[in-house]
Amino acid sequence: MSTPQTAAFHTLGCKLNFSETSSIRRMFEKHGYATVDFSDEASVYIINTCSVTEFADKKCRYAVRKAQKLNPDAKIVVIGCYAQLKPQEISEIPGVDLVLGAAEKFNVLNYIDQIGQVDKGMVIAGEVKEANSFVESFSFGDRTRSFLKVQDGCNYNCSFCTIPQARGESRSDTIENVKKNVQLIAEKGIKEIVLTGVNLGDFGNGTDVIEGKKPKKEALFIDLIRELDKEDGIQRFRISSIEPNLLTEEIIEFVANSERFVPHFHIPLQSGSNRILNKMRRRYLKELYTERVGWIREKMPHCCIGVDVIVGFPGETEEDFQETLQFLSDLDVNYLHVFSYSERANTLASEMEDSVPMDVRRERNDILRQLSLRKKRQFYAENEGRTDIVLLEQSKKENILTGFTKNYIKVQVNASDSEVNQMRQVKLDRLNSEGIFDASFV
């Protein structure tokens, strides 16, 4: 017998998905549902999917099977990017009751009662152009930080990417509404907000959240962060990811002098070969990327810089890969997120010739992951002995709390749970065998 009016949620993919799942969870709670962990029995299971990784299909099927096993009578709903791109394919997965596309996912409660009135596998996924308004979302559940969506969709149409097909055109919240949500988050006692979006630096070039059309006076990302810097309720803001061509000198200068925006940038590169960047239809060359990193280092020597990179893009020769490897080796960045290219239907890249064999993609991926480990170790070594402010979080160890410095170095410190969600100054004493800094209070 299933537990009445209970809902469980499972999120695949990015921080943006995480923020949206959290908002949908709150909608269910306001509607009278008790929310439980996805590993518990529930009457409704919501699976928020991703389209970025090549395992989207497998991960979705695994989550559906898990839900079925926990409660064979449960209603199973699949939403998110993968649901928009391949709704019919998902609807044919045994056990799936409802598939909602990008424009419908925030109206999931309107469709729940229809389940059972029609055959399993009901699909409500219109054209992605129907996802043309901004829907606010932010995450709770973590005592220390919240992911706040301020932008959605993308107009860039990179040759490898399905995000515009899954989420639609670029659109943004208003600054006033973002500030309202920041205040709501602060009232929960949360100390750090991570600003998220599909193309975060494009903030202000999309639609108005209230009017459904462009604001009369467009506000840019720099205007947003300047306003948020005045919000006393939140002690830290972190920028999740920003395109290099949109990371202006003005933004870097602002972060360098801000008390609340931390010295941490994650900047997608994708390739260190200009030839491949052109094939990817990226909006910059590697020389611009080098320039941006230089600007950051000049203003913030201890800033943490992360990089996204794709290996095995169609036509990537050994020479192209070696050029990327050398470029990243020489670049003063601190960690890499490495992705092996995987074919996506209805993208320009999927029609390109000279596919790179899978074993070559895996080999190149491993080489760059090893480079990432070396760079991270070097960055940590350079920070040994420094003092910094850490936002303390719970750990699985007794009387040990973990946390991140402003420049995204993970530390652990001897402390009781009463210190959770406190900002404390610590000294980075030594790097331990787990790759975490042992730290002490100053």
N, C-alpha and C positions, 0 to 999 in steps of 0.2 A: 504494500500500500504506500503510495507516494505521500510525502508531506505536503499538505495543501498550501498554496500561495507561498512557495519558496522559489528563489531564483539563484542560479550560480552562473559565474562569468569566467570566460577564458580568453586571454588576449594573446594574439600572435603579432610579432613585428615591433613597430617603433613606439617611441614615447608618445607620439601623437595618438596612436591607437589606444595606448594606455589611458590617456586623458579622456578620450571619448568613451571608453568602456566605463570609466569611473562615473562620468556624467549620466550614462544610461542606467547604471546601477542605482544612482540616487533617484532617477525617475521611477524605477520599480519600487524603491522603498517608500516614496511618497504615495504610490498607488496601493500601498498596503502589503507589499511582498516583504517577507523576511529574506535577507540575502545570506547565502552560505558559501563555503569554499567549494571550488569546482570538484574537489575530491569527495564531497559529501552528496548524499541523496537530495535531489531537488525536483520540483515539479516542472521547472523551465530551465533549460540550459541555453545561454547565449554565447556563441563563439564568434569573436571579432577577428577576422582574418587579414592576412598580409599578402601582397603579391610580389614582394621584392625578391625573396629567396626562391631557389629552384624547388624547394621542398614544400611549397605552399599546399599542394594537393595532399601530400602524405600527412602533413601536420594537421590539416583540417579533418581528414578521415580518421586519424588517430583520436582526435578530440571527440568526434562524434561517437566512435566505438566506446570510448571511456564513459561518456554520458549514458549511452544505452545500457552499458553493463551496470552502472550505478542505479539506474531506474529505467527499466524497459518501457514504462508508461509515460515517461517524461516528454514534454514538448521540446524539440531541439530546433533552435533558430541560428542561422548562419548569416553574419553581416560582414561589412568591411570591403576592402579593396578587391580581394579575390572573388567575393560575392558579386561585385559589380562587373568584373571582367568575364567570369564564367558561371553565371547563375544557373544555367541549365545543367551544366556538368555537376555542380554541387547538389542540385535538387535530386539527382539520380543516385546520390550516396545513400545507402540504406539507413533509415532512421531519421533523415533530415525532414522536418515538417515545413519549414518556412525559410526562404532565402530573400533577403532584403538588400537592395542596391544602395548606392551612395545617397540618393535623395530621400530614401525611405527609412534608413536605419534609426533615425531619431524619433520615428513614429511607430516604433516596434509595438508599443502597448496597444495601438489602435488595431493591430492585426492578430494579437495573441488569441483573442476569443474566436477568430475564424478557424483556427486550427482544430481539426476534427470534423468540421462541416464540409470540407473538401478532401480530396485525396492527399496523401503525403507528398511533400515536395512542391508546395505552393511557391511560386516565384513572383515577386513584385520588385522588378528591377527595370526602371525605364532608361531612357537615354541619359548619359552622364551629364549632358548639358542642362538637365533638369536640376542638377545639384548646383544651383546658381546663387544661393544665399549662404551667409556665414552662420553656423550654429556654434554657439560658445560651448566650451567644455574645459574642465580642469579636474585634476585627480585629488582625492583624499584617500586616507587609509594608511599612508605613511606619516608617522608622527613628525617627521622633520622637514619634508619637502613636498612640493606639489608641482605637477606638470600642467602648465597653463597654455592652451592653444590660443594663439592670436592671429593666425593666418592659415589658410587652407588652399589646396589646389595649386596648379602650376601652369604657366604659359610657355615654358621653355622647349618642350618637345625634343629632348635629347633622344638620339636615335635608338638607345637601348632601353628606354624607360616607358613603363605603362602607367605611371602615376597620373598624368593628365587624363587618360582613359578611365582611370579608377576613381579619381576625385574631382575632375573637372577643372575649370579655369581658376586662376588665382583670385582670391577674395580675402578680405580682412575684417577683423573686428574694428570697432571704433576705439579711440583712445579712452574716451569716457567710460565705455563699457568694460574695457580691460581694467581700468582703475577700480571700478566697482567690484569686479571679481577678485582683484588683488586684496581689497579690503575684506571681502568675505573669507578669503583664504587666511588672512592675518588673524581674523577673529577666532579661527580654529587653533591658533597658537603655533602655526607652521612658520618656520624661520626662513626657508629658502624656496624660491620659485624658479623653475626652469622654463624659460619661454620656448614654445615649440610651434612648428608649422612645417608645411611641406617645402616651402621656399621662403623662409623666415625673413630674409633681407628684402623681399618684395612687398613687405607690409605697406599698406596704403595705396597700392596700385589695384586693389580689388574692389568688391562691392561693400556698401554700407550695411551693417548688420540689421539696422532698423528699416531703412528705406528700400533695401533691395537694389540699390543702384549706387553709383559712385558718389561719395560725399562732395559737397560743393567745393570744399577746400581739402585737397588731398594732404594727408599727414604721412610722412615717411617713417622708416624704422628709427632713424635718429631722433625724430620727434617723440616717438613712443618711449624710447628708453630714457630720454631726458625727463619726461613726465614721471615715469616710474621711479626714477632716482629720488624723487621728492616724497615718495610714500614711506612714512615712518614705520608702518606696521610690519614691514618685511625687511629683514636684515641683509639678505643676499638675493641677488638675481644672477642667473647663469643663462647664457645664450647657448641653445642646444646645438645648432648647426647653421652655418651661413655661407652662401656661395662667395667665392673669392672676388668676383667682379662686383658684388654688392657690399663687400666689406671695405668701406671707404676709410680714408685717413681720418675723417671726422669721427667715425664710430670708434676707431682704435684710440684716438686721442681722448675721446670721452671716457671709455672704459678705463684707460690708464689713470685718469684723475677721479674716478668715481669711488665713493665709499661703499656702494652697494653692489655694483656690477663687478664680478670677480674676474681675475686674469686667466681666462680659459676660453679658447676658441677651438671649435671643431669645423674644419674647412674642407669640403670635398675637393679633391684633385682629379681622381679617376685615372689619369695617365700622366707620365712624365715625358711623353712623346707628343710633340705638336702635331705630327701626322695623324696619330690616333685621336687626339683631342678634336681635330677637325672632323674625322669620321664619326666621332661621338656627337657632334654638333654642340660641343660645349662653347661657352661664350667668352673664352679667354684662351691665352696661350700660357705656357709654363713660365715665361718671363714675368707675366703679371703676378702669378702665384709667388714667385721668388720675391717680388717687390713687396707684396702684402706681408709675408713672413718677416722681411727686413724691417718694415714699419713697426710691427709688433715687438720685435726684439729690441729695437731702439727705445721704445717707450716702456716696455715691460720685460726686462731680461729674464725674470723667473716665470713668465707666463707659460702655461701648458698649451701646446698646440697639437691637435689631433687631425688626422688625415684619412679620408676615404679614398680607396684606390681599387680599380677593377683590373684583373688580369685575364688574359685569354680572349679579349675582344676580337671579333672577326678581322682577320688581316694583320693581327699583331705578330710581327716577326720576332725572331730571337734578338735582332738588333733593336727593335722597338722596346722590348722588355728590358734589355740591358741598359738602354737609355733611361728608362723609368727607374731601374734599380740604382743607377749611378746618381740620378737626380735626387732621389729620396735619401740616398746615403749621405750626400753632400748638404742636404737641406736641414736647417736647424729646427726640426720638429721632434715630437716626443713620443708619439705612438701612432700606429696605423690600424685602421679597420680595413681588412683585405677581403674582397669579394671575387669569386671566380665568375666570369661572365656566364650567364645562362640565357638561352634563347627565350624570347617572349613573342607570342603571336601578335600580329598587327603592329609591329615596330619595324622601322627601316633596317635596323641591324639584323633582324631575323632573315632578311632577304639578301644580305651581303654574302659574298663568296669568301673563300679562304678561311673556313672555320678552323679554329685551333683545337687539336685533339684534347679530349678530356684529361688524359694523363699529363699532358703538357700544362694545362691549366692548373691542375693540382700541384705540380712541381713548382710552378711559378708562385702560386699562392703560399706554399710552404716557405719558399725563399724569403718572401716579403714579411711573413709572420715572424720569422727568425730575426729579420732586420728590426721589426717593431719591438721585439723583446730586448734587443741590444740598446735601442734608443731609449726605451723606458727605463732600463737599468741605469743608463748614463744620466738621464734626467734626475732620477731619484738620488744618485750619488752626488750630483751637483747641489742638491738641496739638503744633504746631511748637515746637521748642526744648526740649521735655520730655525727660527721661531715663526709660527703662523697661527691663525685662528682656525679652529676645527669645530664643525657642527657635529656633536656626538650622537651616535646611533647605537641601538642595541646590537649585540652580537650573540652568537650561539655559545660563547664561553662565559663561565661564571666570573663575575667581577672584572670583565673586560668589555670595554666599549670601543667601537670603531668610528671612523668618520673621515671626512675629506677636508683637506686644507682648501684655501681659496683657489690655489692653482692645481687642484684635482689630484693631490697625492693622498693615498689611503694610509691611515695610521691606526694604531690601536694603543689604548692607554688603560692602565689600571684605574677603574672607577666603578661606582655602584650605579644601579639603574636610575637613581634619583638625578643623575647628571644627563640622562637622555634628553635630547632636544635643547641642550645648552651650548652656547658658543663659549669655548674656552681656548685660551692661548697655550700652546704646547711647544716643546722643543723636539725636533726630529732627531732622536738619538742614534738609532742604528737600523739598518735594513735587515729584517729577519728572513728565515728560510722560506717563508710563505710569500715573500715579495711585498710585505707590508712593513711600514716603519713602526718600530717600537718608539713611543713618544712619552714624554713626561710633562706634567703641568708646570707652567712657569709662574 
